[in-house]
Amino acid sequence: MATHKLLLLPGDGIGPEIMAQAKNVIGWLNAQGGDQFECEEDLVGGSAYDAHGQSISEAAMERAMAADAVLFGAVGGPKWDSVAYEARPEAGLLRLRKDLQLFANLRPAICYPALADSSSLKHEVVEGLDILIIRELTGGVYFGEPKEIIDIGNGQKRGIDTQVYDTFEIERIARIAFELARTRGNKVTSTEKRNVMKSGVLWNEVVTQIGAREYSDVTLDHMLADACAMQLVRWPKQFDVILCDNLFGDMLSDVAAMLTGSLGMLPSASLGAPDATSGKRKALYEPVHGSAPDIAGTGAANPIAMIASLGMCLRYSFNMIDMADRVDAAISAALDKGLRTPDILSEGKTKVGTTEMGAAILAELNAAQ
């Protein structure tokens, strides 16, 4: 029986509310008599800025580096709109990704059968949807230098962001996509803007070479990122694994999220490279949605993405496949009973809050024993 160390970073807005529901599931896991989870908790984002004047403290970073995995809630809100750019709440998340070297972001877009009618698209378009978006997370325009605003005279300023990718960065994220495709539908769609961006030309070349050299058994096609956005809302079930750079992955994963009915439904995993000695990866798990300050404290937040992120943690960090499947099944069972938080509420369904949805998922976990 192993003991796993988790660092919980609830963050801002609805983050603490949804993290509380994930903590309840961790408590249930510990009560099962198998692998145990030891949890530490710390501040990140605006709450860290209020306490320390920075979006994540050095102590919290040390805890993150020592943890087997990090569970992250959400950061940001209007309260911190005027803080210095380098201290903004989102900088804490970016530092975690960078210092932990979390280069691979996995964002599944799965439409639960009970929610096919909650999507803004037709039932037949999204029913049975199961897409996995692989986003490169530590390169590209979010991290490229120079990144600055300069004065160019005559009352004018110039904002500069730099899109940069090296071959090795593209190779390692492509391998993740191909490997995961082999466990699914065996198809990768690589996206970029090679028609207007040199980084897109290199991306296309490298992915093509990796596919031909190492993964000839996996079907590979290429699609311009804007065309992919269009196809996601036209016929999303044509996709299996979508491979993206940092910028386009950020956008396309949000498009895919709404296919499922709500951002509140989708988890994500951010993974580093396996350690050469232990084989373990640094990892951070978080819901795709933001801090939703407009509903913070109202008890209306959807905890499903946070609980499903814990499920991804069980699957990818600890190889607890059976437990991960049970968490996913419990979420589906609660939805099958017609329970809905406000973001996914439809006619004839039962409106519940954050705590009630979390309790319903726990009840399904207990019922399945």
N, C-alpha and C positions, 0 to 999 in steps of 0.2 A: 504493500500500500504506500503510495507516494504522497508527499505533501508539496503543494504548489503555492508559490507566493504571488499574490495579486496586488497590484497598486490600483486603487480606485480614485479617479479624478472626476468628481461630479460636475464641476465647473459652474456655469451661470444659468440663469433663466430656469427652464424646466429640467436642467441637468440633475440637480439633487433629487427631484421628485421621481424621475425615471430610474435613477441609480438605486433608489431605495427599493424598487421592485426587483431589480437585478440582485441586490443583496439578499432579498428573501429567497430567491432561487438558489443562491450560493449556500444559504443556510440549509435548504432542503437537500442539496447535494451532499453537504457534510453529514447530514443525518442518515444518509444511505449506507454508511459503513465502508465505503470504498475510499478512493483517493480523497484527500482532505485539502481544503483551501484556507490559507492564512492571508488575511486581508489587512492592508494598511490603506489609509486615506489621506489625501492632501489637496491643496488648492491649486487651481489653474485658471487662466483667463482673467476676467474682471475681478473675481473674488480674490485672486492672488495679487492683482494690482492694488486692490484696496488694502490688503494686509502688508504687502512687501514693496510696493512701488514697481513691480515687474510682473510679467504675465505668468511666470513660473519661477519658483525659487531654486537656488542651487541644491538645497536639501531635497526638494521634490524630484529634481533631476537625478540625484544620487539614488533615490528610492526607485525611480523608473529604471535606471540602469541595472539595479540589483534584482528587480522583479522578474518572474518567469513570464508575466504578461501584464499589460496595462489595460484597464477598462476605463473608457473616457466618455463623459456625458456630452456636454456642449458648452461653447463659450461665446461671449459677446452680448451686446445690448446697447441701446441708446445712451445709457449712463456713461459709457466709456468712449463715445464717438470722438471726443476732443483730446484724448490722451495722445502722447507722442507716438509716432508711427511704430517705433521699435518696441514700445511697451504695450501696444494694442493687444486685446485679449487673444486674437488669432495667432499672435507671435508665439504664444506658449505651445500651441499645437504644432506650429511649423518647427519649433526647436526640438520638440519631442521626435518628430519625424526625421529631422536631420541628424540629431545626436545619436539616436538609436539606429540610424541608417535603415529606415523603413522604406525601401524603394518600391515595394509591390503593394498596391492597394487592390483588394478584391471586393467588388460590390455586386452582390447578386440582386437580380430583379425577378422576383418570383411572385406570380399572382395566385394567391390562395383561392381555391375553388369558390369559397363562400364570398369572395370579394370581387368576382368578375364583373358584377354589376356596379361596383363602386368606381371603376375606372371611367375616365372621361371618354374613352374609346368604346366601340361596340363590343358586346360580350364575346362574340366569336373571334374578335381580333386579339383579345388578351387571355382568354380562357386557356389554361395550361401553360402560360408563359413561364419560361425558365431560362434567363440570360445571365451570364456572368461577365461583368466588365472588369478588365484588368487595366489599371491605371498606373503609369510610372509616377512615382511620388516625390522623388528628391532631386529631380533635374528640371530642365525646361525653364520656362519664362518666370516661374515663381522664385527660382533660386539663382538664375543667371545674372552675371555682372557685366557691365555696370547696371545698376538699378538706382536711379536718382532723378531729381528734378533740378534743372540748372537754369540760371538766368542767362538769356541770350541777348539782352539789351533791348532798348526801345519798348520797355514795358512788357516784353514777352518772356515766357518761360517755356521750357521743353521737358516733358516727362519721358523718361527712358526706362524701358524694361528690355531684357535681353533673353532671347530664346536660344539655348545652347544644349546640344546633346553630343556626347562622345559615343564611339562605337560600343564600348563595353556596357554603357548604361542601357543601350537599346538591346544588346544581346541578352543581358540577364533578365530583363522584363519579358522579352519574347519567349525565353525558355520557360518562364513561369506559365505564360499563356498556353504554350503548346503542351506542357506537361498536364495542366488541368483539363485541356480539351480532350486529352486521351482518356480521362475519367468520365467524360460527358458525351457530347455528340460528335467529337472528333473533328471539329471545325473551328478555325480562327479567322476572324475578320479584322484585319489591321487597318487602322484609320490614321490619316494625317492630312496635310494640305500641301502635297508635293507640287501642286500646280502653281503655288505662289511663295512657298517657303523652302529655303535650302535645307533646313533641318528636316523637313518632310521628305525631301529627296533621299537624304541619308537614311532616315528611318525606314523608308520603303526598301532601299537596297539591302540594309542589314537584316531586316525581318525576312525578306525573300531568301537571302543566303542561308540564314539559320534554318529556315523551313526546309529548304532543299537538301542541306547537308546533314541535318540531325533529326528531322521530323517529317520525312517524306510520306509517312503513313497518315499524316494529319492534313486535311483539306485547308488550304490557305487562300483567301482572297483579300483584295485591297479595296478600300472605299474612301473617298474623300470625306473628311469629318462632317462637313455640312450636308453632304448627301446621306451620310449615316443618320444624322439627326432626322432628316426627312423620312428615311425608311423605318426608323424606330416608331414613328407615329402612323406610318402607312401599313406595314405588316411586320411587326417586331418578331414574330415567331420564325422568321427566316434566319435569325442569329442564334449562335450558341455561345462562343466566347468572343468578346470584342476587346481588342488590344488598342490602347490609346496612350498618348503622351500625357503629361501632367495637366495642361490647360484643357485640351479637348476631352480628356477623361473626366475632369471636373464637371464640364457642361453636359456631356452625353449621359453620365450616370444620373444626373438630376432629371433629365428627360425620361430616362428609363424608369426612374423612381415613380413618376406620376402615372406611368402605364399601370402600375399595381394598385392605384387608388389613393395613395398618400405617401408622402415622405416619411411619415411616422411608422411605416411598415418595414423599412429597409435597413439592414445592418451592414457593417463593413469590417474588413480585416486589413491591417497594414503590417506587412511582414518584412523582415530583414533576411540577409543571407544566413544559411546554417553555419553555426560555429564549427571551425575546423576540427576541434577536439570532441566536443559534446554532441554536435549535430543539432543543437537547439537553436531556434531563431528568436531574436528579439521580436516582439509583436505588440500591437496596440489595436484594440477593438472599440468601435464607436458606431452609433447610429448615424445615418447619412444626414438626417435633419439637423437644423440649427437649434439655438437656445430658445426660440419662440417667446421672447419676453412679453408679448401681448397676452399670453395665457398663463404665464408663470404664476404659481400660487393659487390658481383657480381649481386645481384638481382635474383639469380637462386633458392633460397631455397623454398621448398614446405611448405606453411603455413597451410596445411590442418590439420595436427596432432595437431597443437597449437589451431586452431579454434575448432576442435573436443574436445580438452581437456576442453575448455570453455563450450562446450555443456555438457560434463560430470559433470562439476561444477554446471551447472543449474539443472541437474538431481539429483545428489546425495547430494549436499549441500543445495539447495534451493527448491527442489521438484517442480521445474518449468518444468514439464514433457512436456507440449505443446511446450514451447519455445525450449527445448532441441531437440525435434523431428523436429521442424522447422529448426534448425541449421543443423541437420543431413541431412534433405531433401534438403536443399540448397546446401550442399557439393555435394550430389549425382547428383543434377540437373546440376551443373556446369560441372561435369565430363561427364554427358550424352551429353553435347554440344560439347564434343571433346577437351576441354581445358586440357592441360597437362604441368606441370612443367618438367624440364629436367629429373628428376629421374624416372618419369613414362611415358615419351614420347615413343610413338610407331608410326609406319608408318601410315600416313593418319590423324594424329591428329595435333592439333594446339599448338605450343609451346608458353608458356607464362611464365612470371616471377612471383616473389613473390607478387608484388603489383597488377598485373593483375589478378592473381588467387583470391586474397583477394577481389578485386573489383567485380569479377564475382560472388562470393558467396554472397556478400552484395546485388548485383543486384537481385539474386534469392530470397533472403529474402524479398526484397521490392516487387518483382513480385508476391509473394505468399500471400500478404496481402489482 
